[in-house]
Amino acid sequence: MSYQNILVPTDGSQRSRRAAALAAKLAAKCGAHLTSLYIVPEGVPTLFSGGKLYGSGVISAATRDAIRKTTAEAIEGVEREARKAGVRHASIRTRAPAPWQAIVRAARSEKCDLIVMATHGRSGLAALGSQTMKTVAHSPVPVLVCR
């Protein structure tokens, strides 16, 4: 099977950087290009937010700057892997209340034929909210999950 456009959702974590490296190598072998996706979750931070940065119209300028910096660093990580592998790269930055929905939407709108993404490897109750599991369940294309 030969892929043309591989979607790489990234949060900038070490696991997502490893997934991007694998996706870039696969893209080079297939003659595909990479499309990276960074999603800023929308919502109100709560005690259970896990330290994530949220996109909202009421956040401070300092928080918006931190989100921009985090986004740029995550996208640049995928760009570096694409350059190393000699493949073309495009990027998408978006906000969404549920990241898995943004991933599925991007796969459709960008005509991606594979999604390569990381999982944080949680199990039990912690895995119930897994964006990876929801992406796999709803994706219109194959999903390669890197652990």
C-alpha positions as CSV (number, residue, x, y, z in Angstrom):
1,M,0.0,0.0,0.0
2,S,1.3,3.4,-0.9
3,Y,0.3,6.5,1.0
4,Q,0.1,10.0,-0.4
5,N,-0.6,12.2,2.6
6,I,0.1,11.2,6.2
7,L,-1.5,13.1,9.0
8,V,0.6,13.5,12.2
9,P,-1.3,15.0,15.2
10,T,1.3,16.3,17.6
11,D,1.3,17.7,21.1
12,G,5.0,18.2,21.2
13,S,5.6,15.4,23.7
14,Q,8.4,12.9,23.3
15,R,6.0,10.2,22.2
16,S,4.5,12.4,19.5
17,R,8.0,13.3,18.3
18,R,8.8,9.6,18.0
19,A,5.5,9.1,16.0
20,A,6.5,12.0,13.7
21,A,9.9,10.4,13.1
22,L,8.3,7.1,12.2
23,A,5.7,8.9,10.0
24,A,8.5,10.8,8.2
25,K,10.4,7.6,7.4
26,L,7.3,6.0,6.2
27,A,6.5,9.0,4.0
28,A,9.9,8.9,2.5
29,K,9.5,5.2,1.6
30,C,6.0,5.8,0.1
31,G,6.7,9.1,-1.6
32,A,4.1,10.7,0.6
33,H,4.1,14.1,2.3
34,L,3.3,14.9,6.0
35,T,0.6,17.1,7.3
36,S,1.1,18.0,11.0
37,L,-1.8,19.0,13.2
38,Y,-1.7,20.8,16.5
39,I,-4.9,21.2,18.4
40,V,-5.5,23.6,21.2
41,P,-8.3,22.1,23.3
42,E,-11.1,24.6,23.9
43,G,-12.8,24.8,27.3
44,V,-12.4,26.0,30.8
45,P,-9.4,24.7,32.8
46,T,-10.5,22.7,35.8
47,L,-8.8,20.7,38.5
48,F,-8.8,17.8,36.2
49,S,-7.2,19.6,33.2
50,G,-3.8,18.0,33.7
51,G,-1.9,21.2,33.2
52,K,-3.0,21.6,29.5
53,L,-3.3,25.0,27.9
54,Y,-6.8,25.9,26.7
55,G,-7.9,28.3,24.0
56,S,-10.6,30.7,25.1
57,G,-11.5,34.3,24.3
58,V,-11.0,35.2,28.0
59,I,-7.4,34.0,28.4
60,S,-4.6,36.5,29.1
61,A,-2.1,37.7,26.6
62,A,0.7,35.8,28.4
63,T,-1.3,32.5,28.1
64,R,-2.0,33.2,24.4
65,D,1.7,33.7,23.9
66,A,2.5,30.5,25.7
67,I,0.0,28.6,23.5
68,R,1.5,30.1,20.3
69,K,5.0,29.1,21.5
70,T,4.0,25.5,22.4
71,T,2.2,25.2,19.1
72,A,5.2,26.4,17.1
73,E,7.6,24.1,18.9
74,A,5.4,21.1,18.3
75,I,5.0,21.8,14.6
76,E,8.7,22.6,14.2
77,G,9.4,19.1,15.6
78,V,7.4,17.5,12.8
79,E,9.0,19.9,10.3
80,R,12.5,18.8,11.4
81,E,11.6,15.1,10.9
82,A,10.2,15.8,7.5
83,R,13.4,17.7,6.5
84,K,15.6,14.9,7.7
85,A,13.6,12.4,5.7
86,G,13.4,14.6,2.7
87,V,9.6,14.8,2.5
88,R,7.3,17.7,2.0
89,H,5.4,19.1,5.0
90,A,2.4,21.2,5.7
91,S,0.9,22.2,9.0
92,I,-2.5,22.9,10.5
93,R,-3.2,24.7,13.7
94,T,-6.7,24.6,15.1
95,R,-8.9,24.7,18.2
96,A,-11.4,22.1,19.1
97,P,-13.4,21.0,22.2
98,A,-12.5,17.4,21.4
99,P,-9.1,16.8,19.8
100,W,-10.2,13.5,18.2
101,Q,-12.9,15.2,16.2
102,A,-10.3,17.7,14.9
103,I,-8.1,14.8,13.9
104,V,-10.9,13.1,12.0
105,R,-12.0,16.3,10.4
106,A,-8.4,17.2,9.3
107,A,-7.9,13.7,7.8
108,R,-11.0,14.2,5.7
109,S,-10.4,17.8,4.7
110,E,-6.7,17.3,3.8
111,K,-7.5,14.0,2.0
112,C,-5.0,12.1,4.3
113,D,-4.9,8.4,3.7
114,L,-3.1,7.5,7.0
115,I,-2.9,8.9,10.5
116,V,0.2,8.3,12.5
117,M,-0.2,9.3,16.2
118,A,1.2,8.6,19.6
119,T,-0.6,7.2,22.6
120,H,0.2,7.9,26.2
121,G,-0.3,4.3,27.0
122,R,-2.9,4.7,29.7
123,S,-5.1,1.8,30.7
124,G,-8.2,1.2,32.8
125,L,-10.3,4.2,33.8
126,A,-7.5,6.6,32.6
127,A,-7.9,5.4,29.0
128,L,-11.7,6.2,28.8
129,G,-11.0,9.7,27.6
130,S,-8.2,8.6,25.2
131,Q,-8.1,10.8,22.1
132,T,-6.2,8.0,20.4
133,M,-9.0,5.4,21.1
134,K,-11.6,7.8,19.9
135,T,-9.7,8.6,16.7
136,V,-9.2,5.0,15.9
137,A,-13.0,4.4,16.4
138,H,-14.1,7.2,14.2
139,S,-11.3,7.6,11.6
140,P,-12.2,7.3,7.9
141,V,-8.6,6.1,7.2
142,P,-6.2,3.6,8.9
143,V,-4.5,4.8,12.1
144,L,-1.0,3.7,13.1
145,V,-0.6,4.1,16.8
146,C,2.9,4.5,18.2
147,R,3.6,3.8,21.8
